[in-house]
Amino acid sequence: EKEKRLYLIQIGYLNEKLERFQIKCDELQKQNNILISQCVDKKDITAYLKLSLSEKEGELAELRERLEGERHTSVQEKRSLQLEHGQLRRELQARIDKLEEKNAALAEKLCDLEEFQRQNDELMSNMENLEKQLERQKEEHKDEIRNLEMKAQLEKRRRLEEELEREVAAMSAQVQHLVEQKLPEATRSVLQENSELQSLLGQLSALSRSLQRENAALRERKKQLSVDTDILEETLRRAARASCMHQKDVQQLTGELQRLQQDDREKQQQLERIQAEQAGVLADMEALRSESTTLVLDRAALSAEWSRSRSERNQLQVKLRMKSIMQEAAKALRQALKVPE
């Protein structure tokens, strides 16, 4: 009887324990269902993550190939740009050296032109002075001619007066002599007129010879002045032609200098454009590197998510195994409790 009561107490205790286990088993079953659902969801998520990871890996591989191709292309373009840049730099340096040489030559020519301009100014000043001197000489020559004419007239008048005085004295002496010789009046008159005419003729002849000599000297002086004037005019014409030619040279050199400066500006703009293109290529390479880094980070994040999902799946599997073990233990306990009955 005591054993029976003991068994009944044990059976009651076991039934209570079984009920608790049954309740716990139901709860575990619910949790198992939830975990199974979560596991299915996790599997779907894992499959999706694997698919996304494979797609990202494909995109990453494609981007790597693209990046490698872009890098190879950019390297080639960079080399080509460097070669072109070096070629342009050498060409520009050659042009700059050539321009410097031309500028030096132009500077020398400008110095020569300035010297020529200075000499030309001096020559023009000398020519103006010579022209003024020529005008003064012409005026002096005219004054000298007038003075000579006046002197000649005065000298002629003085000579005529002297001759007249001498003639008067001679005539007086002859008249006195004739009177003394008691010549006839008609004879004395004829002799006197003849003597006067001869004297006047000699005076006029001497005056004519003097005036001829003076006129010859004046003509020679005028001829020399005319020659000097022609020489000065020819010098002026030559200087004007030389100045015009040098002015044309200056204009041509100025145009050449402006054209070379324009070419230099165009080459500089071309160099800046190439440098801007090179900077754009480098920026594209940097963007591709940044995109590659982002893809690597995304891949790392996906790998971490996949690892976390796998860990959660392992935990769910452990819980499911524990639940299965507990169910088997409860089943074995029920069977053990049914055996004594």
Beta strands, then each sheet from edge to edge (+ up, - down):
end
